[in-house]
Amino acid sequence: MSATVDDALWSAIGDPIRRRIVDLLLAGGPGTPTSLSARVPVTRQAVSKHLAVLDRVGLVRAAPAGRERHYAVDEAQLARAVAQLSAVGASWDARLRRIKRIAEAIERSSSNGSSNSSSNSSSNGSSNGSSRNNQGA
């Protein structure tokens, strides 16, 4: 594959709770673990851990605000993730097109081979039969 894929990024975004957190931050702007935990089915501590993972891969950035940290999506990193996903998708599309062409070629070859062998066997059978009849006469 020609596209460089950031496995840590995709591992982080592969979790459904983390995707939900990113969606909430995109839709509602910066949020705290407390505010986000009210909207996902996990505790505030779990949200904090998910945010730490997202922060480590650069999808979110934390800004201290008093005793809390406000998290926001890093749009440049998100754009990079989208570009990677597009590149991976394009790569798989190309692979699938090649597989389809190969399968179609095999099918055509198989169809031609079946019709050739059946016409060969019928023509062989009739010529053999007629030559036997000529020999016997």
C-alpha positions in Angstrom: 0.0 0.0 0.0 1.4 3.4 -1.0 -0.4 5.3 1.8 1.4 5.7 5.1 -1.0 4.7 7.8 -0.6 5.9 11.4 -1.5 2.7 13.4 -1.6 4.5 16.7 -4.1 7.0 15.3 -6.4 4.3 13.9 -6.1 2.3 17.0 -7.2 5.3 19.0 -10.1 6.2 16.7 -11.1 2.5 16.4 -12.8 2.6 19.8 -16.5 3.5 19.5 -16.5 5.6 22.8 -13.6 7.7 21.5 -15.3 8.2 18.1 -18.4 9.4 20.0 -16.3 11.8 22.1 -14.7 13.2 18.9 -18.2 13.6 17.4 -19.4 15.4 20.5 -16.4 17.7 20.4 -16.9 18.4 16.7 -20.6 19.2 17.2 -20.4 21.1 20.4 -17.0 22.6 20.6 -14.5 22.2 23.5 -15.6 20.0 26.4 -14.4 18.7 29.8 -14.4 15.1 30.9 -17.3 16.0 33.2 -19.4 17.6 30.5 -18.6 14.7 28.0 -19.3 12.0 30.6 -22.9 13.1 30.8 -23.3 12.3 27.1 -21.5 8.9 26.9 -22.2 5.6 28.7 -19.0 5.7 30.7 -17.7 7.4 33.9 -15.9 10.7 34.0 -12.6 8.8 34.8 -13.1 6.6 31.7 -13.8 9.7 29.6 -10.5 11.2 30.9 -8.6 8.1 29.9 -10.2 8.1 26.4 -9.3 11.8 26.1 -5.7 11.0 27.1 -5.5 8.4 24.3 -6.9 10.9 21.8 -4.5 13.6 23.0 -1.5 11.3 22.7 -2.3 10.7 19.0 -3.0 14.4 18.5 -6.7 14.2 17.6 -7.6 16.4 20.6 -5.7 19.2 22.4 -6.2 20.1 26.1 -6.2 23.6 27.3 -6.1 24.1 31.1 -8.9 26.2 32.5 -8.6 26.5 36.3 -8.8 23.1 37.8 -10.2 21.5 34.6 -8.9 20.8 31.1 -11.0 21.8 28.1 -10.5 19.4 25.1 -11.0 20.4 21.5 -10.5 18.5 18.3 -7.2 19.3 16.5 -8.6 19.9 13.0 -5.3 19.5 11.3 -4.8 16.1 12.8 -8.4 15.2 11.9 -7.8 16.3 8.3 -4.7 14.1 8.3 -6.8 11.1 9.5 -9.4 11.8 6.8 -6.7 11.9 4.2 -5.2 8.6 5.4 -8.7 7.0 5.3 -9.3 8.3 1.8 -5.9 7.0 0.6 -6.6 3.6 2.2 -10.0 3.5 0.6 -8.6 4.4 -2.8 -5.9 1.7 -2.4 -8.6 -0.9 -1.6 -10.8 0.2 -4.4 -7.9 -0.3 -6.8 -7.2 -3.8 -5.3 -10.8 -4.8 -5.7 -10.9 -3.6 -9.3 -7.8 -5.7 -10.0 -9.4 -8.7 -8.3 -12.6 -8.2 -10.3 -10.7 -8.1 -13.6 -8.8 -11.3 -12.7 -12.0 -13.0 -11.7 -13.7 -11.9 -14.9 -10.8 -13.1 -17.0 -10.9 -16.5 -15.2 -14.6 -16.7 -15.8 -14.2 -15.9 -19.5 -11.4 -18.4 -19.8 -13.4 -21.0 -18.0 -16.5 -20.4 -20.2 -14.4 -20.5 -23.4 -12.7 -23.7 -22.2 -16.1 -25.4 -21.5 -17.6 -24.5 -24.8 -14.4 -25.5 -26.7 -14.2 -28.8 -24.9 -17.9 -29.6 -25.4 -17.7 -28.7 -29.1 -14.5 -30.7 -29.4 -16.0 -33.7 -27.8 -19.1 -33.6 -29.9 -17.2 -33.1 -33.1 -14.7 -35.8 -32.1 -17.6 -38.1 -31.4 -19.3 -37.5 -34.7 -16.2 -37.8 -36.8 -15.2 -41.0 -34.9 -18.6 -42.4 -35.4 -18.7 -41.6 -39.1 -15.3 -43.0 -39.7 -16.3 -46.2 -37.9 -19.3 -46.4 -40.1 -17.1 -46.0 -43.2 -14.7 -48.6 -42.0 -17.4 -51.1 -41.2 -19.1 -50.7 -44.6 
